[in-house]
Amino acid sequence: MVQARRELAPDQLVVHIVPMRRRHLRSVLKIEAQVYARPWSLSLFVSEMAMRTSRAYYVARINGVLCGYAGLMVSEGDGHVTTLAVDPEWHRNKIGTRLLLTLARTAIRRGACNLTLEVRVGNSAAQEMYRRFGFRPAGIRKNYYVETNEDALVMWAHDVDTPEYTLRLAEIEAGIPGVTLVSDGLR
């Protein structure tokens, strides 16, 4: 039996972050349907995962339960966060922060100098997390989320390949309670 989220203190969490595989997609799609009005399809995830040279997708698991996932595309020195979602039952446990740390480090390892993403203008919690990572507003994409008629805030973090940014990531990681175990599939 898996211990319920509310029974685990933040400092007791052991979060495993591993590359997304096809076997994870049933759970990924359940979260996707919970958090997005227009969820990605199975075929879209499979297609994205197949582009291994330019994409990286990860899942976060606690006690074997998939609680979040994130994706990244790297092209011409820029890393683009394609998706990041956490099961609502696991919000406020720094799962998104752990996933974004993994994406940022993967992007840097793959040669990114900058990171970018889109976030709903009304999602202030996500925007605050992104600001901690050095993302700053760069513009608005009108009606980007057509299913809800909501605009997207475009955010960029520049010079992520510097020692200063590496230090920023280390400081963010030091502030996360519990343990994060990352298997990036490279070792």
N, C-alpha and C positions, 0 to 999 in steps of 0.2 A: 504494500500500500504506500502510495506517495504522500509525503507529508504536505498538508495544505500550505499555501503561501503564507497565510496569516499566522501560522504556527511557527514560522521560522523568523528569528531575529535577523536583522540585516547583517550582523557580523557572523552569523552562522551559515550564510549562503555560500555554496560552492557552485560557481557557474562555469560550465564547460562550453567553450566556443570552438566549433569545428566547422570545416567546410561543408556547405550544404550539399546533400546528395539526394538522389531521386527518392530514397526511402523516407526522407524528411518531408516530402511535398504534401502529403495528406494533412499533416499538422500545420504546415506553413499556410496551406489554403484555408484552413479553419480560422487561423488568426487573420489572414488577409480579408476574409469575408466579415469578420467582426469589426475591423478597423477602417475599412475603405468602402465607400458607397459604390465604387466601380472597381472591384478586385481584379488583379491579374489572373489570367487563366493558367491552367496546368501547362499548356503548350508554350506559353510565354516564358514561364520559369525554366522549362526544359531547354528552350532555345537560348536563353540567357546563360544558363549553366554550361552549355556546350561551347561557348566562346571563351575558353579558358585563358587564352593569351591576353585578352583585353578586359575580362570580367572576373570578379571574385564575389562569391556569395557565402555567407556564414549563417549558422544557427546557434542560438544560445539554449542550453539545456540545464535544468536543475533537477537532480534526482531522476534523470532520464526523461523528464517532461520538457518538450520543446516550448520555450516561453518567449522567443523572439527570433528575428532574423534581419539580415541587412545585406545589401548588395552594392557593388562598386563597378564602375567602368573607368578604365584609364586609357587616355588617348592624347598623344602629343603634349605630354607634360602636365596634363590636367586630370585630376581624379574627380569623377562625378558620382555622388551618392545617388544610386538609382532607386533604392527603397530602404526603409528602416521601419520596422513595426515590432511592437511588444504586445503580448496578450494583456488585455486590460486587467486581468487578475494579478499580473506581475508588475504593474506600473508602480513607480516610486521605489524601485529596488535597484536603480542604476543599471538595468539591463541594457537600455538604449545607449548609455554612456560606454559600457563595456564593448558593445558592438561597434560604436563609432570609433573608439580607440583602435580596434582591430582593423577597421576599414582605413583609417588614417595611416597606420603603420604599413599596411599592405600597399596603399597608394604610393607612399614614399619609397618603399622597397622596389616598386615597379617604375620609379623614375618621375613621379608627379612632383611638380613644384607648387601647384595650387590645388585646392579642393573647391568644389561647388556643389550646390544642391538647390532644390526648390522645396518650400514648406508653405503650408496654408497660412494665409495672413492671420487667421484666427487662432492658430496653434501656438500660443505664447509659451507654453511649457517646452515644446521642442525648440523654439527660437532661443530660449534662454540656454538650453543645453548647447546649441550650436555656437552661441556667443562665447561660452567657456572654451570652446575649441578654436576661437579666433575668427569665426565666420562673421562677416559684416554684410548688411544689406547692400545690394548692388542694383536692384530694380524690381519691377513688378511685372508678372506675366498675367495679363487680364484674362479672366475666365479660364484659367489653366485647368481647374478642376470643374469640368463642364457639368458633371453630374450634380454638383451642388452650387453651381454658378459662383464659385469662390476663386479669388485671385491667389496666385502664388507669389511669395516673396522669394526672389533669387538672392542667394547668399554666397559669398566667396571667402575663402581663407587663403591668403597669399603667403609665399615663401615658407611653405611647410617642410621644405627640404633643408632647413637651417638648424644649427644646434639649439637656437632659442626655441624653435617649435618642438624639438625633441624634448627639451626641458619642460615645456608647457604640458606635453602629453604625460610625462613622468609625474608631474604635480597633480594632474587630473587623476591619474591612476592611484596615486598615494591616498587620495581622498575617498576612494571607494571602499566601503566596508566588505568584509568577507574575502573570498578567494576567487580569482578568475584564472582558469586554466585554458590556455589557447593552444589549439593544435591547428596550425595553418596549412598542414598537408605538405610542407616542404622539408620536414625533418624526418 
